[in-house]
Amino acid sequence: MDKLISYMTVSEQVGQMLMPDIRQWKGQVTTTVNEGLKRSIHDQDLGGLILFDKNIVDVRQVTTLTHQLQMEAGDIPLFLGIDQEGGVVKRIPGGTNLPGQMALGAAGDTVLAEAAGRLTGEELRALGLNINFAPVLDINSNPDNPIIGMRSFGSDAELVSQLGAATIKGLRQSGVIAAVKHFPGHGDTSVDSHLGLPVLTHDRERLDAVELKPFRAAIENEVEMIMTAHIAFPAVDNEQVISLKDGSSVPIPATLSQKVLKGLLREQLGYKGVIISDAFTMKAISEHFGEHQAVERAIAAGVDIILMPQDPAAAHQSLVQAVNSGKLPLETIHDSVKRILELKSKYGLFDRSDSLANKLASLNDVIGSKEHRAVEREIAERAVTVLASRDGKHPDQIHQGDRVVIATADKDQAEQLKRQLIQASGSLSLKTEIVVISQGKATEAFQAMEQADYVILASYQFRNVASQFGWTDVQTIIDKLNKQSKRYALLSLGNPYEMIHLQNVRSGLAVYGKQEPNTGAGIQVLLGQLEAGGRLPVTVK
């Protein structure tokens, strides 16, 4: 690789260290390789790109797009990455999107986690993608975390470490690079770094015992890419910087901290792989530090790849200038580029690509295949967890001929549950109806439940702070159901923290996601067709 680097210009070298997202061009969403995209790849000598939902129409289009991007890249292949965590963060159209990490945490099986990683990798690879920004190694120890929640395996450091290592192994077996996130741990925050700068005030001892444990396990399992968090850790680096937003003094986030990246991650934890930043468009970085300054600072701190610079052309230019002026030593750039190129080589990215026709022909055998769907179903079924029960083992059961009311805040969700209930109930001849609970109108909604024999009360809390979620409506309905001694189940579809905020729930299940595999498995339990064997992977107190 040193020889290849010696032929590369400074522009080509720093280009390897940038991984923008694919923006609109001439007001249109980019789903093909247009002139604008070609220009970016060549003008900035880009080393990689990240794809989002906006760039994806269907599997044939993505496969064509990734193939053409690699053709455009020329001699040095591109890293093409995506966030395919499963569950709530998913990108594969019509593919196996899996029940999510917390469902795997509830199932608690490393063999299943490895299978999940492997099948995800197989599908991504078939689409021409070579990096998965997953698994999430954050430990969701804070129920009020507004951004991680059920994206985490759970609140136990050991569980997260084991399932994380197994998922990495599965992705590697399928030839896809795992980029684990968000170092050194975004689990115990109550601020979303997309929106602000979270500060984790724990001492070093606690960081070692909890947050750093899964990353240490990942490094022992030779993980090849780690994503940094835009979170400040004063116990590791207490430097303060003047914010460009308002002139206040703010702590430095991990992404820009030499003490966190070089000191902690490289020297103390012995990590030798590629360090990639979280998105530079996130407000924790963009508001306080200014792009030019932040990009230079991140590279100086030890970041190898800047993900999603706000202005890729300006980021490229400022890095070239920083190298030419001696502000950034060429040696720093060399070290990063060498790590990047060696990883590309290790995963066969320099090998001759299969023809597009062959890639398209093999999609049907891989994407959403029968074997993959079977794993998806198994995870969902093994994850279902009893949250509350009258007999200590089972939620209230749905009986033959019951009039079942499905109550949710979201009509589409109710329709999905109704469809699955009718499908699974077979000859039970149930009468089903839907009630949508409008905010603050729980009493009106309950009137429609009075004639019911059984109520499925679905609750979905995610991407907001659990303690500030509108629990009052749910509590009102539970109190009324208890008063009338009705059979019911509180069906937790999101973060499973209902039992912290609700009283006297007599029957409840957690399924850790509102996707069809998750909800279908929950319904099977309510019909008595399946035992709920999952264990709550987070502390509820």
C-alpha positions as CSV (number, residue, x, y, z in Angstrom):
1,M,0.0,0.0,0.0
2,D,2.9,2.4,0.7
3,K,3.8,2.2,-3.0
4,L,0.2,3.1,-4.1
5,I,0.2,6.0,-1.6
6,S,3.5,7.3,-3.0
7,Y,1.7,7.7,-6.4
8,M,-1.3,9.5,-4.9
9,T,-1.6,13.3,-4.8
10,V,-2.5,15.1,-1.6
11,S,-5.9,15.7,-3.1
12,E,-6.4,11.9,-3.7
13,Q,-5.1,11.1,-0.2
14,V,-7.5,13.4,1.7
15,G,-10.3,12.3,-0.6
16,Q,-10.0,8.8,0.8
17,M,-10.8,10.3,4.2
18,L,-14.1,11.8,3.2
19,M,-17.5,9.9,3.0
20,P,-20.3,12.3,2.1
21,D,-23.9,11.4,1.7
22,I,-25.5,11.6,-1.8
23,R,-27.3,14.9,-2.0
24,Q,-30.0,16.2,-4.3
25,W,-28.9,17.5,-7.7
26,K,-30.8,20.2,-9.6
27,G,-33.6,19.9,-7.0
28,Q,-34.0,16.1,-7.6
29,V,-33.3,13.3,-5.3
30,T,-30.3,11.3,-6.5
31,T,-31.0,7.7,-7.3
32,T,-28.7,7.3,-10.3
33,V,-25.1,8.4,-11.1
34,N,-25.8,11.9,-12.5
35,E,-23.3,14.6,-13.6
36,G,-23.4,16.2,-10.2
37,L,-22.4,13.0,-8.5
38,K,-19.7,12.3,-11.1
39,R,-18.2,15.7,-10.5
40,S,-18.1,15.2,-6.7
41,I,-16.4,11.9,-7.0
42,H,-13.7,13.3,-9.3
43,D,-13.3,16.8,-8.0
44,Q,-12.9,15.6,-4.4
45,D,-11.3,12.2,-5.2
46,L,-13.8,10.6,-2.9
47,G,-13.0,7.5,-1.0
48,G,-16.6,6.6,0.0
49,L,-20.2,7.5,0.1
50,I,-23.1,6.7,2.5
51,L,-26.5,5.9,1.1
52,F,-29.9,6.7,2.7
53,D,-33.5,5.9,2.1
54,K,-33.7,8.9,-0.2
55,N,-31.2,7.2,-2.6
56,I,-33.1,3.9,-2.7
57,V,-36.1,3.0,-4.8
58,D,-35.8,-0.8,-5.0
59,V,-33.2,-3.5,-4.9
60,R,-32.4,-3.5,-8.6
61,Q,-32.0,0.3,-8.6
62,V,-29.6,0.2,-5.6
63,T,-27.5,-2.6,-7.1
64,T,-27.3,-0.6,-10.4
65,L,-26.4,2.6,-8.5
66,T,-23.6,1.0,-6.4
67,H,-22.2,-0.8,-9.5
68,Q,-22.1,2.4,-11.5
69,L,-20.6,4.3,-8.5
70,Q,-17.7,1.8,-8.4
71,M,-17.2,2.1,-12.2
72,E,-17.0,5.9,-11.8
73,A,-14.5,5.7,-9.0
74,G,-11.7,4.3,-11.2
75,D,-8.6,2.7,-9.7
76,I,-9.4,3.0,-6.0
77,P,-12.8,1.4,-5.1
78,L,-15.3,3.3,-2.9
79,F,-16.4,2.4,0.5
80,L,-20.2,2.3,0.2
81,G,-21.9,2.3,3.6
82,I,-25.4,2.2,5.0
83,D,-27.2,2.1,8.4
84,Q,-28.8,-1.3,8.4
85,E,-29.2,-1.9,12.2
86,G,-32.4,-3.7,11.8
87,G,-35.6,-2.8,13.5
88,V,-36.3,0.9,13.5
89,V,-33.2,1.8,11.5
90,K,-33.4,-0.1,8.2
91,R,-32.8,0.5,4.6
92,I,-33.3,-2.6,2.5
93,P,-36.4,-2.4,0.3
94,G,-38.3,-5.7,0.4
95,G,-35.4,-7.2,2.2
96,T,-35.0,-8.9,5.6
97,N,-34.9,-6.0,7.9
98,L,-35.0,-8.0,11.1
99,P,-36.7,-7.3,14.5
100,G,-34.0,-5.0,15.8
101,Q,-31.2,-5.2,18.3
102,M,-33.2,-5.0,21.5
103,A,-35.3,-8.0,20.2
104,L,-32.0,-9.9,19.9
105,G,-31.1,-8.7,23.5
106,A,-34.4,-10.2,24.7
107,A,-33.8,-13.5,22.9
108,G,-30.3,-13.4,24.5
109,D,-28.7,-15.8,22.0
110,T,-25.3,-15.2,20.4
111,V,-25.9,-17.8,17.7
112,L,-29.0,-15.8,16.6
113,A,-27.0,-12.5,16.8
114,E,-24.3,-14.0,14.5
115,A,-27.0,-15.3,12.1
116,A,-28.5,-11.8,12.1
117,G,-25.2,-10.2,11.2
118,R,-24.5,-12.8,8.6
119,L,-27.8,-12.5,6.7
120,T,-27.7,-8.7,6.9
121,G,-24.2,-8.8,5.4
122,E,-25.3,-11.2,2.7
123,E,-28.1,-8.9,1.6
124,L,-26.0,-5.7,1.8
125,R,-23.2,-7.3,-0.2
126,A,-25.6,-8.5,-2.9
127,L,-26.7,-4.8,-3.2
128,G,-23.1,-3.7,-3.7
129,L,-22.7,-2.2,-0.2
130,N,-19.5,-3.0,1.8
131,I,-19.9,-1.2,5.2
132,N,-22.7,-1.5,7.7
133,F,-22.9,1.2,10.3
134,A,-23.8,-1.4,12.9
135,P,-24.0,-3.0,15.4
136,V,-24.9,-0.3,18.0
137,L,-22.7,-1.0,21.0
138,D,-24.3,1.7,23.2
139,I,-25.6,0.4,26.5
140,N,-29.1,1.8,26.9
141,S,-28.9,2.3,30.7
142,N,-30.9,5.5,30.6
143,P,-34.6,5.0,30.0
144,D,-34.9,8.7,29.0
145,N,-32.4,8.3,26.1
146,P,-34.2,9.9,23.2
147,I,-32.2,8.4,20.4
148,I,-30.8,5.0,21.2
149,G,-33.5,3.0,23.1
150,M,-34.4,-0.2,21.3
151,R,-31.5,0.3,18.9
152,S,-29.4,-1.1,21.7
153,F,-29.1,-4.7,22.7
154,G,-29.9,-3.7,26.3
155,S,-28.7,-2.2,29.5
156,D,-26.3,-4.9,30.6
157,A,-22.7,-4.4,29.5
158,E,-21.9,-8.1,29.3
159,L,-25.0,-8.9,27.1
160,V,-24.2,-6.0,24.8
161,S,-20.6,-7.1,24.5
162,Q,-21.5,-10.7,23.7
163,L,-24.2,-10.0,21.2
164,G,-22.1,-7.2,19.6
165,A,-19.2,-9.5,19.1
166,A,-21.4,-12.1,17.6
167,T,-23.0,-9.7,15.1
168,I,-19.6,-8.4,14.0
169,K,-18.5,-12.0,13.4
170,G,-21.6,-12.6,11.3
171,L,-21.1,-9.5,9.2
172,R,-17.5,-10.4,8.6
173,Q,-18.4,-13.9,7.5
174,S,-20.5,-12.4,4.7
175,G,-17.7,-10.0,3.6
176,V,-19.2,-6.8,5.0
177,I,-17.3,-4.4,7.3
178,A,-18.9,-3.8,10.6
179,A,-18.6,-0.1,11.7
180,V,-19.6,-0.3,15.4
181,K,-21.0,2.8,17.1
182,H,-21.0,5.2,19.0
183,F,-17.6,5.3,20.7
184,P,-17.2,5.7,23.7
185,G,-20.9,5.2,24.3
186,H,-24.1,7.1,23.7
187,G,-26.4,5.0,26.0
188,D,-26.6,7.0,29.1
189,T,-27.6,10.4,27.6
190,S,-30.8,12.3,27.6
191,V,-29.8,14.6,24.7
192,D,-29.8,13.5,21.1
193,S,-26.5,14.5,19.5
194,H,-28.3,15.2,16.2
195,L,-29.9,18.1,18.1
196,G,-27.4,19.1,20.8
197,L,-24.1,18.2,22.5
198,P,-24.6,15.5,25.2
199,V,-22.1,15.4,28.1
200,L,-21.5,12.2,30.0
201,T,-20.2,13.1,33.5
202,H,-19.3,9.5,34.7
203,D,-15.9,8.9,36.1
204,R,-13.3,6.8,34.4
205,E,-14.0,3.8,36.6
206,R,-17.6,3.7,35.5
207,L,-16.7,4.2,31.8
208,D,-14.4,1.2,32.0
209,A,-17.0,-1.0,33.8
210,V,-19.9,-0.1,31.5
211,E,-19.6,2.1,28.4
212,L,-16.2,0.9,27.2
213,K,-16.8,-2.8,27.8
214,P,-18.5,-3.7,24.5
215,F,-15.9,-1.7,22.5
216,R,-13.1,-3.5,24.3
217,A,-14.8,-6.8,23.4
218,A,-15.2,-5.7,19.8
219,I,-11.5,-4.7,19.6
220,E,-10.6,-8.1,21.0
221,N,-12.7,-9.6,18.2
222,E,-10.7,-7.5,15.7
223,V,-13.5,-5.1,14.7
224,E,-12.2,-3.1,11.7
225,M,-14.1,0.2,11.9
226,I,-15.3,2.2,14.9
227,M,-17.6,5.3,14.7
228,T,-17.0,8.1,17.2
229,A,-19.8,9.8,19.1
230,H,-20.3,13.6,19.2
231,I,-20.5,13.3,23.0
232,A,-18.2,15.0,25.6
233,F,-16.5,12.8,28.2
234,P,-14.9,15.2,30.7
235,A,-13.4,12.3,32.7
236,V,-11.2,11.5,29.7
237,D,-10.9,15.0,28.2
238,N,-12.0,18.1,30.1
239,E,-10.8,20.7,27.5
240,Q,-13.3,23.5,26.9
241,V,-13.7,25.3,23.5
242,I,-15.5,28.5,22.7
243,S,-18.7,27.7,20.8
244,L,-19.2,29.5,17.5
245,K,-23.0,29.3,18.1
246,D,-23.2,31.6,21.2
247,G,-19.7,32.3,22.5
248,S,-20.2,30.0,25.5
249,S,-17.6,27.5,26.7
250,V,-18.5,24.0,25.6
251,P,-16.7,20.7,26.4
252,I,-15.0,19.0,23.4
253,P,-16.8,16.0,21.9
254,A,-15.1,12.6,21.5
255,T,-15.0,13.1,17.7
256,L,-12.6,16.1,18.1
257,S,-10.7,14.8,21.1
258,Q,-7.1,13.6,20.8
259,K,-7.3,12.3,24.3
260,V,-10.3,10.1,23.5
261,L,-9.3,8.9,20.1
262,K,-5.5,8.6,20.2
263,G,-5.1,8.3,24.0
264,L,-8.0,6.1,25.0
265,L,-9.0,4.3,21.8
266,R,-5.6,3.8,20.1
267,E,-3.1,3.7,23.0
268,Q,-5.1,2.3,26.0
269,L,-7.5,0.0,24.2
270,G,-5.0,-1.0,21.5
271,Y,-7.3,-0.3,18.5
272,K,-5.6,-0.6,15.1
273,G,-8.5,-0.3,12.7
274,V,-10.2,2.6,11.0
275,I,-11.9,5.4,13.0
276,I,-14.8,7.0,11.3
277,S,-16.7,10.0,12.7
278,D,-20.4,10.2,13.2
279,A,-22.2,12.6,10.7
280,F,-20.7,16.1,10.6
281,T,-24.2,17.4,9.8
282,M,-25.3,16.7,13.4
283,K,-25.8,19.8,15.5
284,A,-23.4,18.7,18.2
285,I,-20.7,19.4,15.8
286,S,-22.1,21.7,13.1
287,E,-23.5,24.4,15.5
288,H,-20.5,24.8,17.9
289,F,-17.3,24.2,15.9
290,G,-17.7,25.3,12.3
291,E,-16.9,22.9,9.5
292,H,-13.4,24.0,8.5
293,Q,-12.1,24.0,12.0
294,A,-14.0,20.8,13.0
295,V,-12.8,18.8,10.0
296,E,-9.1,19.7,10.6
297,R,-9.5,19.2,14.3
298,A,-11.1,15.7,13.9
299,I,-8.3,14.5,11.6
300,A,-5.7,15.9,14.0
301,A,-7.5,14.1,16.9
302,G,-7.2,10.7,15.1
303,V,-10.3,10.4,12.9
304,D,-9.5,8.5,9.6
305,I,-12.8,9.2,7.8
306,I,-15.1,12.2,8.1
307,L,-18.7,11.0,7.6
308,M,-21.1,13.4,5.9
309,P,-19.3,16.7,5.9
310,Q,-21.8,19.5,5.5
311,D,-19.9,20.9,2.5
312,P,-17.7,18.1,1.1
313,A,-15.9,20.4,-1.4
314,A,-15.0,22.8,1.4
315,A,-13.9,19.9,3.7
316,H,-11.7,18.5,0.9
317,Q,-10.2,21.9,0.2
318,S,-9.5,22.7,3.9
319,L,-7.7,19.4,4.4
320,V,-5.6,19.9,1.3
321,Q,-4.6,23.4,2.5
322,A,-4.0,22.1,6.1
323,V,-1.5,19.5,4.7
324,N,0.1,21.9,2.2
325,S,0.6,24.5,4.9
326,G,2.1,21.9,7.4
327,K,-0.8,22.3,9.8
328,L,-1.6,18.6,9.4
329,P,1.5,16.5,9.0
330,L,1.5,14.4,5.8
331,E,2.4,11.4,8.1
332,T,-1.0,11.7,9.8
333,I,-2.7,11.5,6.4
334,H,-0.5,8.6,5.2
335,D,-1.3,6.6,8.3
336,S,-5.1,7.0,7.8
337,V,-5.0,6.4,4.0
338,K,-2.9,3.2,4.6
339,R,-5.5,1.9,7.1
340,I,-8.3,2.7,4.6
341,L,-6.6,1.1,1.6
342,E,-5.6,-2.0,3.5
343,L,-9.1,-2.5,4.7
344,K,-10.5,-2.1,1.1
345,S,-7.9,-4.6,0.0
346,K,-8.7,-7.1,2.8
347,Y,-12.4,-7.1,1.8
348,G,-11.6,-7.7,-1.9
349,L,-12.7,-4.3,-3.0
350,F,-9.8,-4.1,-5.5
351,D,-10.8,-7.4,-7.1
352,R,-12.6,-7.3,-10.5
353,S,-16.3,-6.8,-10.0
354,D,-18.9,-9.2,-11.2
355,S,-21.0,-7.9,-14.1
356,L,-24.1,-5.9,-13.4
357,A,-26.2,-8.5,-15.1
358,N,-24.9,-11.3,-12.8
359,K,-25.5,-9.1,-9.7
360,L,-29.1,-8.4,-10.7
361,A,-29.7,-12.0,-11.6
362,S,-28.7,-13.2,-8.1
363,L,-30.7,-10.7,-6.1
364,N,-33.8,-12.8,-5.8
365,D,-31.9,-15.7,-4.2
366,V,-30.5,-13.4,-1.5
367,I,-32.8,-10.5,-0.7
368,G,-35.6,-11.6,1.7
369,S,-34.8,-15.3,1.0
370,K,-36.7,-18.0,2.8
371,E,-33.8,-18.9,5.0
372,H,-33.3,-15.2,6.0
373,R,-37.0,-14.8,6.7
374,A,-36.9,-17.9,9.0
375,V,-34.2,-16.3,11.1
376,E,-36.2,-13.0,11.2
377,R,-39.2,-14.9,12.5
378,E,-37.2,-16.9,15.0
379,I,-35.7,-13.7,16.5
380,A,-39.1,-12.1,16.7
381,E,-40.7,-15.1,18.4
382,R,-38.0,-15.7,20.9
383,A,-37.9,-12.0,21.8
384,V,-41.5,-11.6,23.0
385,T,-41.4,-10.8,26.7
386,V,-44.1,-10.8,29.4
387,L,-44.2,-7.4,31.1
388,A,-47.2,-8.1,33.3
389,S,-49.3,-11.1,34.0
390,R,-52.0,-12.3,36.4
391,D,-50.6,-15.8,36.7
392,G,-46.9,-14.7,36.5
393,K,-46.3,-16.4,33.2
394,H,-48.9,-15.5,30.5
395,P,-50.7,-12.4,29.4
396,D,-54.5,-12.6,29.2
397,Q,-55.5,-14.9,26.4
398,I,-57.9,-14.2,23.5
399,H,-60.8,-16.7,23.4
400,Q,-63.0,-18.2,20.8
401,G,-65.7,-15.8,19.5
402,D,-64.2,-12.8,21.3
403,R,-65.0,-9.3,20.3
404,V,-61.5,-7.8,20.1
405,V,-60.8,-4.0,20.1
406,I,-57.4,-2.9,18.9
407,A,-56.5,0.5,20.4
408,T,-53.6,2.5,19.2
409,A,-52.6,6.2,18.5
410,D,-51.8,5.3,14.9
411,K,-54.4,4.0,12.5
412,D,-52.0,2.2,10.2
413,Q,-50.5,0.4,13.1
414,A,-54.0,-0.7,14.2
415,E,-54.8,-1.9,10.7
416,Q,-51.6,-4.0,10.7
417,L,-52.4,-5.6,14.0
418,K,-56.0,-6.3,12.9
419,R,-54.8,-7.9,9.7
420,Q,-52.3,-10.1,11.6
421,L,-54.8,-11.1,14.2
422,I,-57.4,-12.2,11.6
423,Q,-54.7,-14.1,9.8
424,A,-53.4,-15.9,12.9
425,S,-56.7,-16.6,14.6
426,G,-58.0,-19.1,12.0
427,S,-61.2,-20.7,13.2
428,L,-61.6,-18.7,16.4
429,S,-64.2,-16.5,14.6
430,L,-63.2,-13.2,16.3
431,K,-65.0,-9.9,15.8
432,T,-62.3,-7.2,15.5
433,E,-62.5,-3.5,15.4
434,I,-60.1,-0.5,15.7
435,V,-60.0,2.5,18.0
436,V,-57.6,5.3,17.4
437,I,-56.7,7.1,20.6
438,S,-56.4,10.9,19.9
439,Q,-54.3,12.8,22.4
440,G,-56.1,13.7,25.5
441,K,-59.3,11.8,24.4
442,A,-58.8,8.5,26.3
443,T,-62.3,8.6,27.8
444,E,-63.9,8.9,24.4
445,A,-61.8,6.2,23.0
446,F,-62.7,3.9,25.9
447,Q,-66.4,4.1,25.1
448,A,-65.7,2.0,22.0
449,M,-64.0,-0.6,24.2
450,E,-66.8,-1.0,26.6
451,Q,-68.5,-3.7,24.5
452,A,-65.2,-5.6,23.9
453,D,-64.4,-8.9,25.4
454,Y,-60.7,-8.3,24.9
455,V,-58.6,-5.1,24.3
456,I,-55.2,-4.9,22.7
457,L,-53.8,-1.6,23.8
458,A,-50.7,-0.8,21.8
459,S,-48.0,1.6,23.1
460,Y,-45.2,3.1,21.1
461,Q,-42.5,5.3,22.7
462,F,-39.4,6.0,20.7
463,R,-37.3,9.1,19.7
464,N,-38.5,11.1,22.6
465,V,-37.8,11.1,26.4
466,A,-39.8,8.4,28.1
467,S,-40.6,10.4,31.2
468,Q,-42.1,13.2,29.0
469,F,-44.2,10.8,26.8
470,G,-48.0,11.2,27.1
471,W,-48.6,8.2,29.4
472,T,-51.8,9.8,30.9
473,D,-54.1,8.5,28.1
474,V,-52.7,4.9,28.4
475,Q,-53.1,5.0,32.2
476,T,-56.7,6.2,32.0
477,I,-57.6,3.3,29.7
478,I,-55.8,0.8,31.9
479,D,-57.6,2.0,35.0
480,K,-60.9,1.7,33.2
481,L,-60.1,-1.8,31.9
482,N,-59.1,-2.9,35.4
483,K,-62.3,-1.5,36.9
484,Q,-64.4,-3.5,34.4
485,S,-62.3,-6.6,34.9
486,K,-61.7,-6.9,31.2
487,R,-59.2,-9.2,29.6
488,Y,-56.5,-7.1,27.8
489,A,-52.9,-6.8,26.9
490,L,-50.7,-3.7,26.9
491,L,-48.6,-4.3,23.8
492,S,-45.3,-2.5,24.0
493,L,-44.1,-1.8,20.4
494,G,-41.2,0.6,21.2
495,N,-38.8,1.1,24.1
496,P,-40.1,-1.3,26.8
497,Y,-40.2,1.3,29.6
498,E,-44.0,1.3,30.2
499,M,-43.7,-0.3,33.6
500,I,-41.7,2.6,34.9
501,H,-44.5,5.0,34.1
502,L,-47.7,3.0,34.3
503,Q,-49.4,1.6,37.4
504,N,-51.5,-1.6,37.9
505,V,-50.9,-3.1,34.5
506,R,-52.2,-6.7,34.8
507,S,-51.3,-8.1,31.4
508,G,-48.6,-6.8,29.1
509,L,-46.1,-7.9,26.4
510,A,-43.0,-6.3,24.9
511,V,-42.2,-7.1,21.3
512,Y,-39.4,-4.4,20.7
513,G,-40.6,-3.1,17.4
514,K,-43.7,-2.2,15.4
515,Q,-42.6,-4.1,12.3
516,E,-44.7,-7.2,11.1
517,P,-42.3,-9.9,12.5
518,N,-42.4,-8.3,16.0
519,T,-46.2,-7.7,16.1
520,G,-47.0,-11.0,14.5
521,A,-45.1,-12.9,17.2
522,G,-46.9,-10.9,19.9
523,I,-50.3,-11.8,18.5
524,Q,-49.3,-15.5,18.5
525,V,-48.6,-15.2,22.2
526,L,-52.0,-13.5,22.9
527,L,-53.7,-16.4,21.0
528,G,-51.9,-19.0,23.0
529,Q,-50.0,-20.3,20.0
530,L,-46.6,-19.3,21.3
531,E,-44.9,-19.1,24.7
532,A,-43.3,-15.7,25.5
533,G,-39.7,-16.7,26.4
534,G,-37.9,-13.4,26.1
535,R,-36.2,-11.7,29.0
536,L,-36.4,-7.9,29.4
537,P,-32.9,-6.8,28.4
538,V,-33.2,-3.4,30.2
539,T,-33.6,-2.4,33.8
540,V,-37.1,-1.2,34.5
541,K,-37.1,0.7,37.8
